[in-house]
Amino acid sequence: VKEQVTEDMLNEVVNIYLTETETITHLDMPGISVSVDADDAEAIKERNNRYAELCKNRMGNDKYMDRSMQAFIGASKSKQVQCDSIVMVDTATTWDMYDSFYGAEQDKTELTAEPEKSGYSESIVNSSRGPEKTTSLLSTTSIGNTTLEDDAADPRLILQSEKFQKVLLVMERCILANIFQPKLAAYRQLPIVEGKHNEQQDKEKRNQLFFNVLIVLDCDSVVTPETMEHREEDVERSLSPTLESLWVFSCELTKGRTISCMAWNKKNPDLLAVGYGEFDFRDQTPGLVCCWSLKNPTWPERVYHCNTGVTSLDFSAKHPYRLAVGMTDGTIAIYYVYSQDKTCAVSSSKCSKKHYSSTWQVKWAEQDMGLSGDDKEEALMSISADGRISKWFLHDDLDCVELMRLKRMQEEKDEMETEVKDKKKKGEILRSLNAGFCFDFHPVDSSIYLAGSIDGTIYKCSSSNSQQFLETYSQHFGPVTRIKWCPFNPNVFLSCSLDWTIKLWIQDQLTPLLCLTSTQKQVHDIMWSPKWATVFGAINEGQMKIWNLDYSTLDPVIVHMAAPGVKMTSLLFALQTDCVLVGDNSGQVTVYQIKNFTVGEGNQVRLNKK
Amino acid sequence: MAEVEETLKRIQSQKGVQGIIIVNSEGIPIKTTMDNSSTVQYVGLIHQLVMKARSTLRDLDPQNDLTFLRIRSKKNEIMIAPDKDYFLIVIQNPSD
């Protein structure tokens, strides 16, 4: 029974006496040699000399006599002893010793100092469980590794653990890499590993044999020249620029949905966000945003369900995990894609100044915040069908500032006239604004942007001036569906519209430089190629076209028809390879590789007037 | 749990996958899509191989550890993800 320790007892001064026991000698073996320098060395030397002389005089001396004696020798007896069997394990390996050194610090189990014990647990797990072998080993391991075995026994814990999920992810990607290897290699412009190497070689050999046989047997037959021609045709056909379909991003969730927008992640070029939402206002199905990875074309990495259809997406450049989504009811939401959490991070539905009509496009752009040119912050811009362009700030919640209102051109003229006459009429007249469809920020000077509207007018605005437009271009007859600045030439931009035309403009000229029409179908989407300066792609309803302005301004270079019944709705160029992604209204994003496409040298768009 | 089941189902339905086996550290299969005799055979043989592979790696550098093992043969490919508590084995025939 332990004595209760009180405060007083702790504060008491306690005297401790240290004593030493006597030296206990277990074994004393005095040395038989003495150093030459020792004190009694002389005496010992004399004794040695006398003894040596004595030995010399022994022979033939009467003082000494030889005599024999018999010693007792006991009978010898052999006795047997048995020790415990010495079990040999693989001699302590490097990692065994490492584990026992560092493992003892990490594990809570009492691992004894013997390193061989950790080796036992492995040898025990044999499928052939002979009871004689394992009993002795079992007893030793149970001392060391009891806690480990308990955890391993519960399969549900294993299956639910996060590590297992990660392992499953990696495994799935490995399997898919095996299946899609040739396609992915083509995408990344790597040499393709021929999995069916033998088959192909056999086929080629067979063809060659067939060919040779034909020549030998049928010298005058018609077959041989035809086959030769056929081959030549094949060779010729494969030299003209064409699109080869590599793979399709689609899964059950996305079947039947229309793809409205696609965007690459700015930091990870393998991550693609796709928004699904119907263009038709009567169709109110809830929208979907899926983040696909190139490494898994069969299932998206992230799936976000939205209340209404999704119209536009953009990844932030400064914070690459932020994905901004614009929807058909005007709300803007920002998702943080780094976690598996399915809930939306921030939404603009509570903001009082939010858009009350569809948000058609969202974009992250850098804006000068302070007076100095270096102070750039990234803000989210949106344009919507209610005619307003807003700039959003993300603090705890989304809040916005209005950048511009798209006033109709006619009304602006009237306004100016009345102002001149009446001098500042302060009455607030509700004017219907021009619904905005699309916008694009200048690649070099990000305070200038172009906005396209529903009546075909393109407004050039500056974010520092929210009252007046810098310029208006009104050459389109129908809603402008997309505007894109040329990434190689800062004065040139393209616009496409539902009036079947694509127009190429120079910044300060009010009439377009070029007007391209190839079919009488509405043009939904265009994009400049990030690699070639004079190339861009366009989507009509049933066709995808790649134009090369260097080559011809009358016809597109490549025309790709959609499958019957399917309408293409969205286009995106891949940034580092020559592939293009096309989304359609059946929920599929097809990746095409552009083949045999030769573009002349020169990164500059030659602006030749017709 | 449902997500894990879904992922396993997806893996099983991928092209060429012949079987999935999840074994615990004692060598008892927790989940398998193959018949019993093949499962037991695979488990027994693969376990020894993984131990040997792991031992080799760690002998070279004790701070290193085995994370994934792929064996490609003429007929198929065996992918093994070993862990302290379990093994995940997937057999796939990519050219199916």
Contacts between the chains, C-beta under 8 A, distances in Angstrom:
chain1	res1	chain2	res2	distance
A	93	B	55	6.4
A	93	B	58	7.4
A	93	B	59	5.4
A	94	B	58	7.0
A	94	B	59	4.9
A	94	B	62	5.5
A	95	B	55	6.9
A	95	B	58	3.3
A	95	B	59	5.9
A	95	B	62	4.5
A	97	B	62	7.9
A	98	B	58	7.5
A	98	B	62	3.5
A	98	B	63	7.6
A	99	B	62	7.6
A	122	B	51	5.7
A	125	B	25	7.3
A	125	B	26	5.8
A	125	B	27	4.8
A	125	B	47	6.5
A	126	B	27	7.7
A	126	B	44	7.6
A	127	B	27	6.1
A	127	B	40	6.5
A	127	B	43	6.7
A	127	B	44	3.4
A	127	B	47	7.6
A	128	B	44	7.8
A	148	B	25	7.7
A	149	B	25	8.0
A	149	B	26	7.4
A	151	B	85	6.5
A	152	B	24	5.2
A	152	B	25	4.2
A	152	B	26	6.2
A	152	B	85	5.2
A	152	B	86	7.8
A	153	B	24	7.2
A	153	B	26	7.7
A	155	B	22	7.9
A	155	B	24	6.3
A	155	B	30	4.0
A	155	B	31	7.5
A	156	B	1	7.9
A	158	B	22	7.5
A	158	B	24	6.5
A	158	B	30	6.8
A	158	B	85	5.4
A	158	B	86	4.9
A	159	B	1	7.0
A	159	B	4	5.5
A	159	B	22	7.4
A	159	B	30	7.3
A	159	B	31	7.5
A	160	B	1	5.7
A	160	B	4	6.9
A	161	B	85	7.8
A	163	B	83	6.5
A	164	B	4	6.9
A	164	B	83	7.8
A	164	B	86	7.1
A	164	B	88	7.6
A	165	B	3	7.1
A	165	B	4	6.2
A	165	B	7	7.4
A	167	B	81	4.5
A	167	B	83	6.8
A	167	B	88	5.7
A	168	B	4	6.8
A	168	B	7	4.8
A	168	B	8	7.0
A	168	B	11	7.1
A	168	B	88	7.2
A	169	B	7	7.5
A	170	B	68	6.8
A	170	B	81	6.7
A	171	B	11	6.6
A	171	B	79	6.2
A	171	B	81	5.8
A	171	B	88	6.2
A	171	B	90	5.7
A	172	B	7	6.5
A	172	B	10	6.7
A	172	B	11	5.3
A	172	B	14	7.5
A	174	B	68	7.7
A	174	B	70	7.1
A	174	B	79	5.5
A	174	B	90	8.0
A	175	B	11	6.3
A	175	B	14	5.2
A	175	B	16	7.9
A	175	B	17	6.3
A	175	B	79	7.2
A	175	B	90	6.5
A	175	B	92	5.5
A	176	B	14	6.7
A	178	B	16	7.5
A	178	B	77	6.5
A	178	B	92	6.2
A	178	B	94	4.1
A	179	B	14	6.6
A	179	B	15	5.1
A	179	B	16	6.7
A	179	B	94	6.3
A	181	B	94	7.9
A	195	B	94	6.2
A	195	B	95	5.4
A	196	B	95	6.1
A	298	B	10	7.0
A	298	B	14	7.2
A	299	B	10	5.9
